[in-house]
Amino acid sequence: METGLTLQEYLSLQLSEILSSLNRWGAGLALGHEPNEDELAHYYVACGASDRFRQTHPRCDA
């Protein structure tokens, strides 16, 4: 029985993390200014958060 997330659930949760106050804070520190959404996404990948997300959130349709 599959227990992972659907693609829609997976992307929705990941977007929530990308736009989170924690990611915004970290990106702001790294960049030295209030980051825009593109910078938030780039920082999320660059700091390894996307890899950690993938490891802890299995997809049932992957």
Buried (B, 14 or more C-beta within 10 A) or exposed (E): EEEEBEEEBBEEEBBEBBEBEEBBEBBBEBBEEEBEEEBBBBBBEEBEBBEEBEEEBEBEEE
